Amino acid sequence: MNSHRERRSLNSRRSFLGGVLTAATALTKITLGKSRERQSLLVPASPSTPRYTQHHISRDGVALHVEDHSTGRPVLLLHGWPDSSHLWRNQIPFLVANGFRAIAPDQRGFGGSDRPEGVAAYSLQNAIADVVGILDALGIDAADIVGHDWGAAAAWLTAIAHPNRVRRLVVLSVPHPRAPQTLRQREMAWYQLFFQFEGIAEAWLQHDNWALFREVLRGNGDIDRYISDLSRPDALRASLNWYRANLAPRLPESPPKLPPVEAPTLGIWSSNDHYLDGERMKMSGQFVKARWRYQQIDDASHWIPMDAPDRLNQLLLEWLN
């Protein structure tokens, strides 16, 4: 390292497991005060989307774009990489029609939310604080949380750090952080190491009309929309910083002791997921103190909300009710 600043940046790139207990204590005490500002705009409804309020919630100088649909029992929908709240377009009308209040933020670095500088800004500790900040700004004591990909990781840790803020939990694709590693998972996670090469990963993913990006996604997801979003200044780097902040290579160490998840939890994995091993999701139940259910959806890619919307919607309705 050439400077103290670089050493400090390296120290921030630790696994999201490290320090989570400290984060849990700190996050329970978080107060937004004057740092929280909210601007709201009522957005007209389209034939497929219910009318919603568009919030811009500022937390520690980072403005988060949040869609707030209808009233009723709140359900917070957290997307992952490289998505935005648009991922939930097939779930939001269904939830609203069944009496729920569907709240879908763009997580920091994605969609209409700010893209703060620096790797450390994308730690899962910040993502958890964003979740708490959104609930506080909207006056919600506790909500059901549904998360996919990085959104699932944030959902797991929010339930661990703030059990009083989570009624029921639904996690898609990503297992509990303590679920034992498998050889298959290590093989599937090659891209996580590739993403660590700052500048190089960005260049290769965009090269030749995003050829490698398209290959990695295997034709799944909203590829054209992703490319449009990630082509904005610093957007691709911001999205990859989630991996750099939380999954940077580190020396072997004992896993932290985490309290069990107290919220009833539904874990969902899809058989055509090329990035995450379903065996780890199956093993996640041992870390849930409350009721646990594992559900496999066949013939769907990693992007369950898009590939199997009807099946997912039915599972959500059964679990959240």
Summary of the structure (lengths in Angstrom):
residues: 321
radius of gyration: 18.5
end to end distance: 53.0
largest distance: 56.8
contacts: 1066
relative contact order: 0.15
helix: 43%
strand: 22%
